Amino acid sequence: MSEETTNSRGPLADLRLVEMGTLLAGPFCGQLMGDFGAEVIKVEPPNQGDPMRDWGQEKAHGMSLWWPVIARNKKSVTLNLREPEGQQVARDLISKADFLLENFRPGTMERWNLGYDELKKINPGLIMIRVSGFGQTGPYAKRAGFGAVGEAMGGLRYVCGDPATPPSRMGISIGDSLAATFACVGALSALHYRERTGVGQVVDSAIYEAVLNMMESLITEYDKADYIRERQGSILPNVAPSNIYPTSDDRMILIAANQDTVFKRLADAMGQPELAEDERYATHSARGGNQQELDEIVAAWTRTVTADELEKKMEDFGIPSGKIYRAPEMLEDAQFRARNAIIKTLHPTFGELHMQNVAPKLSETPGGVRGPAPALGEHNDEVYRDLLNYGDARIAGLREAGII
């Protein structure tokens, strides 16, 4: 893994994003923009900060291990947005921004006199990125809408897990991350429009709609065929063999040999070439109709070899496969190493810290991790004095009043 705190500025290096909001659905969009070079100024409540500073399944030194990832490449300023004086400071900051990112419940920014109709008066080119559970309009707009709710109503939860159990969570906060990713796509699309017209706009990313947009043909299947997708566990119905198979050393490997030519190669690798000629397995449709028994045949064979032996054989025969990885396997994998998919960064508290690198890779203007997650209010002086030209007396007064 490479050690990386890069000086690469990235393709968005001439752009400034003011990030408001907390937790994941908004800040992950800020992470994506920062990864590709945007100056991200994160606005946090004084003496409190984003709850992500404390969230995560594990901590070290009493600190979140999630925060260093989602807050990398960001600057932190503190600001009390509930007070009129804080709102004025926010307007001063937004007047110098290309993007404003927020994920409060719809109506909150308007209550703080920071709605888009007000802000575009001082910054007509502003692109306001709004991430919420249900979007800015509609009867559910002002409902509290966490990512889990969007996953449930967007259709994802129902199809996740084993059919014998209630719907499962995916193990990551996928709804929030999807909404943030779609928000980033929308922001860059709006940026292209602004480059041609000079006009900003609102990007309205709803969690449930982001999830819905990942649901393939689920709606159309029901509309035209009355088909409702159900939970299927580790398989894709009628696509075989494509499953997770056991090995003699109690490891797991995913093999995807469902295409006719690939299945023939798998049958050869298994030493059972007759399977590819058997009418029960000779075609895609036939294999789908006999999915369970075919999986049992494949699993009986994979149990006779180790995971390493199986992986090598699959590679030799040109059959798509991959071991089921956890973090330890990722850190040791040659492909991850060759592409610097995981990097080491330096953190003032943790020292060397491994995390995922920026994706996707750009050949001419790559993104990168330029700096660690900031301490709360670490950049107050830099932003308020150098960017907004506030004098020392003004800054001291804001601190005394609890505004910053």
C-alpha positions as CSV (number, residue, x, y, z in Angstrom):
1,M,0.0,0.0,0.0
2,S,1.4,3.4,-0.9
3,E,1.9,6.1,1.6
4,E,-0.1,9.0,0.3
5,T,-0.7,12.5,1.2
6,T,-0.6,13.9,-2.3
7,N,0.0,17.3,-3.7
8,S,-2.1,16.5,-6.7
9,R,-4.7,19.2,-6.8
10,G,-7.3,17.3,-8.9
11,P,-9.7,18.5,-11.6
12,L,-11.9,20.4,-9.2
13,A,-9.1,22.4,-7.6
14,D,-10.5,25.8,-8.6
15,L,-13.9,25.2,-7.0
16,R,-15.1,25.8,-3.4
17,L,-17.8,23.9,-1.7
18,V,-19.3,24.9,1.7
19,E,-20.5,21.8,3.4
20,M,-23.3,22.0,6.0
21,G,-25.3,19.2,7.5
22,T,-24.1,16.1,9.3
23,L,-23.6,12.4,9.4
24,L,-23.3,10.7,6.0
25,A,-25.8,11.6,3.2
26,G,-24.4,15.0,2.7
27,P,-20.8,14.7,3.9
28,F,-20.0,11.7,1.6
29,C,-20.8,14.0,-1.3
30,G,-18.4,16.5,0.2
31,Q,-15.8,13.7,0.4
32,L,-16.2,12.8,-3.2
33,M,-15.8,16.4,-4.3
34,G,-12.8,16.9,-2.0
35,D,-11.2,13.8,-3.3
36,F,-11.0,15.4,-6.7
37,G,-9.6,18.6,-5.5
38,A,-12.4,20.9,-4.5
39,E,-11.8,23.1,-1.5
40,V,-14.3,21.8,1.0
41,I,-15.1,24.0,4.0
42,K,-17.1,22.1,6.5
43,V,-19.4,24.1,8.8
44,E,-20.0,22.6,12.2
45,P,-21.7,23.7,15.4
46,P,-19.4,25.2,18.0
47,N,-18.3,22.8,20.8
48,Q,-20.2,20.0,19.2
49,G,-19.2,19.2,15.7
50,D,-20.6,16.6,13.3
51,P,-21.8,13.5,15.1
52,M,-19.6,11.5,12.7
53,R,-16.7,12.5,14.8
54,D,-18.0,9.9,17.3
55,W,-19.8,7.4,15.1
56,G,-18.5,4.1,13.9
57,Q,-18.4,0.5,15.0
58,E,-14.9,0.8,16.4
59,K,-12.8,3.6,17.9
60,A,-9.2,4.2,18.7
61,H,-7.8,6.8,21.1
62,G,-11.4,7.4,21.9
63,M,-12.0,8.7,18.4
64,S,-14.1,7.6,15.5
65,L,-12.3,5.6,12.8
66,W,-15.0,6.6,10.2
67,W,-14.4,10.3,10.6
68,P,-10.8,10.2,9.1
69,V,-12.3,8.8,5.9
70,I,-15.4,10.9,5.4
71,A,-13.7,14.2,6.5
72,R,-10.4,13.8,4.6
73,N,-9.5,16.7,2.3
74,K,-11.8,19.1,4.3
75,K,-11.4,22.2,6.3
76,S,-13.4,22.7,9.5
77,V,-14.9,25.9,10.7
78,T,-17.4,26.3,13.6
79,L,-20.5,28.4,13.2
80,N,-23.8,28.7,15.0
81,L,-26.4,28.7,12.2
82,R,-29.3,29.2,14.6
83,E,-28.3,32.7,15.4
84,P,-28.9,35.7,13.0
85,E,-25.2,36.7,13.3
86,G,-24.1,33.2,12.4
87,Q,-26.5,33.2,9.4
88,Q,-24.9,36.4,8.2
89,V,-21.4,34.9,8.5
90,A,-22.8,31.9,6.5
91,R,-24.0,34.2,3.7
92,D,-20.6,35.9,3.6
93,L,-19.0,32.5,3.1
94,I,-21.6,31.2,0.6
95,S,-21.1,34.4,-1.5
96,K,-17.6,33.1,-2.2
97,A,-18.6,29.5,-2.9
98,D,-19.4,27.5,-6.1
99,F,-21.4,24.9,-4.2
100,L,-23.4,24.8,-1.0
101,L,-24.1,21.3,0.3
102,E,-26.6,20.6,3.0
103,N,-28.6,17.6,4.2
104,F,-30.9,19.1,6.9
105,R,-34.6,18.3,6.9
106,P,-36.3,20.4,4.2
107,G,-37.4,23.8,5.4
108,T,-34.5,24.1,7.9
109,M,-32.3,26.3,5.6
110,E,-35.3,28.5,4.9
111,R,-36.0,29.0,8.6
112,W,-32.4,30.1,8.9
113,N,-32.8,32.6,6.0
114,L,-30.5,30.5,3.9
115,G,-32.9,29.2,1.3
116,Y,-31.9,29.2,-2.3
117,D,-34.2,32.1,-3.2
118,E,-32.3,34.3,-0.8
119,L,-28.8,32.9,-1.6
120,K,-29.0,33.3,-5.3
121,K,-29.5,37.0,-4.8
122,I,-26.0,37.2,-3.4
123,N,-24.5,34.5,-5.6
124,P,-26.4,33.9,-8.8
125,G,-24.1,31.1,-9.9
126,L,-24.4,29.1,-6.7
127,I,-25.2,25.4,-7.1
128,M,-27.1,24.3,-3.9
129,I,-26.8,20.6,-3.3
130,R,-29.7,19.4,-1.1
131,V,-29.7,15.8,0.1
132,S,-32.7,14.5,2.1
133,G,-34.8,11.4,2.8
134,F,-37.7,12.3,0.5
135,G,-36.6,15.3,-1.5
136,Q,-37.6,19.0,-1.2
137,T,-41.2,18.5,-2.4
138,G,-44.1,16.2,-2.0
139,P,-46.2,15.1,1.1
140,Y,-43.2,13.3,2.8
141,A,-40.7,16.1,2.2
142,K,-40.5,17.3,5.8
143,R,-40.5,13.8,7.3
144,A,-37.3,12.7,9.1
145,G,-35.7,10.4,6.5
146,F,-32.6,8.4,7.5
147,G,-30.8,6.2,5.0
148,A,-32.4,3.0,6.4
149,V,-35.9,4.4,5.6
150,G,-34.8,5.2,2.1
151,E,-33.5,1.7,1.6
152,A,-36.8,0.3,2.8
153,M,-39.1,2.5,0.7
154,G,-36.8,2.5,-2.3
155,G,-37.1,-1.3,-2.6
156,L,-33.6,-2.4,-1.6
157,R,-34.3,-3.9,1.9
158,Y,-37.1,-6.2,0.6
159,V,-34.8,-8.0,-1.8
160,C,-31.7,-8.3,0.6
161,G,-31.1,-11.4,2.6
162,D,-32.2,-15.0,2.9
163,P,-35.8,-15.7,1.9
164,A,-36.3,-17.5,5.2
165,T,-35.6,-14.3,7.2
166,P,-36.9,-10.8,7.3
167,P,-35.3,-8.3,5.0
168,S,-31.6,-7.6,5.8
169,R,-29.4,-4.6,6.0
170,M,-26.5,-4.6,3.6
171,G,-23.8,-4.1,6.2
172,I,-23.0,-0.5,5.1
173,S,-25.1,2.7,4.9
174,I,-25.7,2.3,1.3
175,G,-28.8,4.5,1.0
176,D,-27.0,7.5,2.4
177,S,-24.0,6.9,0.2
178,L,-26.1,6.4,-3.0
179,A,-27.9,9.7,-2.4
180,A,-24.6,11.5,-1.9
181,T,-23.2,9.9,-5.0
182,F,-26.2,11.0,-7.1
183,A,-25.9,14.4,-5.5
184,C,-22.3,14.6,-6.7
185,V,-23.4,13.6,-10.3
186,G,-26.1,16.3,-10.2
187,A,-23.7,18.9,-8.9
188,L,-21.2,18.3,-11.7
189,S,-24.0,18.3,-14.3
190,A,-25.2,21.6,-12.9
191,L,-21.6,22.9,-13.0
192,H,-21.4,22.1,-16.7
193,Y,-24.7,24.1,-17.3
194,R,-23.3,27.0,-15.3
195,E,-20.2,27.1,-17.4
196,R,-22.3,27.6,-20.4
197,T,-24.9,30.0,-18.9
198,G,-23.5,31.4,-15.7
199,V,-26.7,30.3,-13.9
200,G,-26.7,28.2,-10.8
201,Q,-29.5,25.8,-9.6
202,V,-30.7,23.4,-6.9
203,V,-29.6,19.8,-7.0
204,D,-32.3,17.9,-5.1
205,S,-31.2,14.3,-4.2
206,A,-33.6,12.1,-2.3
207,I,-32.4,9.0,-0.6
208,Y,-35.4,6.9,-1.5
209,E,-35.0,8.0,-5.2
210,A,-31.3,7.2,-5.3
211,V,-32.0,3.7,-4.0
212,L,-34.9,3.3,-6.4
213,N,-32.6,4.2,-9.3
214,M,-30.4,1.2,-8.5
215,M,-33.3,-1.2,-8.6
216,E,-32.8,-2.3,-12.2
217,S,-36.0,-3.4,-13.9
218,L,-37.9,-4.1,-10.6
219,I,-40.7,-1.7,-11.4
220,T,-41.1,-2.6,-15.0
221,E,-41.2,-6.4,-14.2
222,Y,-44.2,-5.8,-12.0
223,D,-45.8,-3.4,-14.4
224,K,-45.7,-5.7,-17.4
225,A,-45.4,-9.2,-15.9
226,D,-46.9,-8.9,-12.4
227,Y,-43.5,-10.2,-11.1
228,I,-42.3,-9.2,-7.7
229,R,-38.7,-9.8,-6.9
230,E,-38.1,-11.7,-3.7
231,R,-35.1,-12.3,-1.4
232,Q,-32.9,-15.0,-2.9
233,G,-29.9,-15.2,-0.6
234,S,-26.6,-15.7,-2.4
235,I,-28.0,-16.5,-5.8
236,L,-29.5,-14.6,-8.8
237,P,-32.6,-16.6,-9.8
238,N,-32.3,-18.6,-13.0
239,V,-28.6,-17.6,-13.4
240,A,-26.4,-20.6,-12.7
241,P,-23.9,-21.5,-11.7
242,S,-23.2,-18.2,-10.0
243,N,-22.9,-18.5,-6.2
244,I,-20.6,-18.7,-3.3
245,Y,-19.0,-22.1,-2.9
246,P,-17.1,-23.8,0.0
247,T,-13.5,-25.1,-0.1
248,S,-11.6,-27.7,1.8
249,D,-10.0,-25.1,4.0
250,D,-13.3,-23.6,5.1
251,R,-13.0,-20.5,3.0
252,M,-15.5,-19.1,0.4
253,I,-15.1,-18.3,-3.2
254,L,-17.6,-16.8,-5.7
255,I,-17.7,-18.4,-9.1
256,A,-19.7,-16.9,-11.9
257,A,-19.8,-19.4,-14.8
258,N,-23.4,-18.9,-16.0
259,Q,-22.6,-18.1,-19.6
260,D,-22.6,-21.2,-21.9
261,T,-19.0,-21.0,-23.0
262,V,-17.8,-20.3,-19.5
263,F,-19.8,-23.1,-18.0
264,K,-18.2,-25.5,-20.5
265,R,-14.8,-24.3,-19.2
266,L,-15.9,-24.9,-15.6
267,A,-17.1,-28.4,-16.5
268,D,-13.6,-29.1,-18.0
269,A,-11.9,-27.6,-14.9
270,M,-14.0,-29.9,-12.7
271,G,-13.0,-32.9,-14.7
272,Q,-16.7,-33.4,-15.6
273,P,-16.9,-32.2,-19.2
274,E,-20.1,-34.3,-19.7
275,L,-22.0,-31.7,-17.6
276,A,-21.8,-29.2,-20.5
277,E,-23.5,-31.7,-22.8
278,D,-26.2,-32.8,-20.3
279,E,-29.5,-31.4,-21.4
280,R,-30.2,-30.3,-17.8
281,Y,-27.2,-27.9,-17.9
282,A,-26.3,-27.4,-21.6
283,T,-28.1,-24.0,-21.9
284,H,-28.6,-20.9,-19.8
285,S,-32.3,-21.6,-19.4
286,A,-31.7,-25.3,-18.5
287,R,-29.2,-24.4,-15.9
288,G,-31.5,-21.8,-14.5
289,G,-34.3,-24.4,-14.2
290,N,-32.0,-26.8,-12.4
291,Q,-30.1,-24.2,-10.3
292,Q,-30.1,-25.9,-6.9
293,E,-28.9,-29.3,-8.1
294,L,-26.2,-27.8,-10.3
295,D,-25.0,-25.7,-7.3
296,E,-24.8,-28.9,-5.2
297,I,-22.7,-30.5,-7.9
298,V,-20.3,-27.6,-8.1
299,A,-20.1,-27.3,-4.3
300,A,-19.3,-31.0,-4.0
301,W,-16.3,-30.5,-6.2
302,T,-15.1,-27.2,-4.7
303,R,-15.0,-28.8,-1.2
304,T,-12.2,-31.1,-2.5
305,V,-9.7,-28.2,-3.1
306,T,-8.3,-25.3,-1.1
307,A,-9.3,-21.8,-1.9
308,D,-5.9,-21.0,-3.3
309,E,-6.0,-24.1,-5.5
310,L,-9.5,-23.3,-6.7
311,E,-8.7,-19.6,-7.4
312,K,-5.6,-20.7,-9.5
313,K,-7.7,-23.3,-11.4
314,M,-10.4,-20.7,-12.2
315,E,-7.8,-18.3,-13.5
316,D,-6.2,-21.0,-15.6
317,F,-9.5,-21.9,-17.2
318,G,-10.6,-18.3,-17.7
319,I,-13.6,-18.5,-15.3
320,P,-14.6,-15.4,-13.4
321,S,-14.1,-15.9,-9.6
322,G,-13.0,-14.2,-6.5
323,K,-12.5,-15.0,-2.8
324,I,-14.8,-13.4,-0.3
325,Y,-12.7,-10.7,1.1
326,R,-12.6,-8.9,4.5
327,A,-10.3,-6.1,5.3
328,P,-7.2,-8.4,6.0
329,E,-7.5,-10.0,2.6
330,M,-7.8,-6.6,0.9
331,L,-4.6,-5.3,2.6
332,E,-2.6,-8.3,1.3
333,D,-4.0,-8.6,-2.2
334,A,-1.6,-8.0,-5.2
335,Q,-4.3,-6.2,-7.3
336,F,-5.1,-3.8,-4.5
337,R,-1.4,-3.1,-4.1
338,A,-0.7,-2.6,-7.8
339,R,-3.4,0.0,-8.2
340,N,-3.0,1.6,-4.8
341,A,-6.6,0.9,-4.0
342,I,-5.7,1.2,-0.3
343,I,-3.4,3.9,0.8
344,K,-1.5,4.9,4.0
345,T,-2.0,8.5,5.2
346,L,-0.5,10.3,8.1
347,H,-2.9,11.4,10.9
348,P,-1.8,13.6,13.8
349,T,-3.4,11.2,16.4
350,F,-3.5,7.8,14.7
351,G,-0.1,8.0,12.9
352,E,-0.2,5.8,9.8
353,L,-3.8,5.2,8.8
354,H,-5.0,2.9,6.0
355,M,-8.1,3.8,4.0
356,Q,-9.5,3.4,0.5
357,N,-8.0,5.5,-2.2
358,V,-9.9,7.9,-4.5
359,A,-12.0,6.3,-7.2
360,P,-12.3,6.4,-10.2
361,K,-8.7,7.0,-11.4
362,L,-8.2,9.8,-13.9
363,S,-5.2,9.6,-16.2
364,E,-4.5,13.4,-16.4
365,T,-5.9,14.9,-13.3
366,P,-6.1,12.3,-10.6
367,G,-7.7,13.0,-7.3
368,G,-6.0,12.2,-4.1
369,V,-5.9,12.5,-0.3
370,R,-4.2,15.8,0.3
371,G,-4.7,16.0,4.1
372,P,-6.2,14.3,7.1
373,A,-9.6,15.0,8.6
374,P,-9.6,18.3,10.5
375,A,-10.0,19.0,14.2
376,L,-13.1,20.9,15.1
377,G,-12.7,24.6,14.1
378,E,-9.1,24.0,12.9
379,H,-9.5,26.4,10.0
380,N,-11.5,29.2,11.7
381,D,-8.7,31.7,11.4
382,E,-7.8,30.8,7.9
383,V,-11.3,31.0,6.6
384,Y,-12.7,33.9,8.6
385,R,-9.5,36.1,8.4
386,D,-8.0,35.1,5.1
387,L,-11.0,34.3,3.0
388,L,-13.7,36.6,4.5
389,N,-11.2,39.4,5.6
390,Y,-12.7,39.6,9.1
391,G,-10.4,41.5,11.5
392,D,-9.1,40.2,14.8
393,A,-11.7,42.1,16.7
394,R,-14.6,40.7,14.7
395,I,-13.3,37.2,15.1
396,A,-12.8,37.6,18.8
397,G,-16.4,39.1,19.1
398,L,-17.9,36.1,17.2
399,R,-16.0,33.7,19.6
400,E,-17.2,35.6,22.7
401,A,-20.8,35.5,21.5
402,G,-20.6,31.7,20.8
403,I,-21.2,32.2,17.1
404,I,-17.9,30.4,16.2
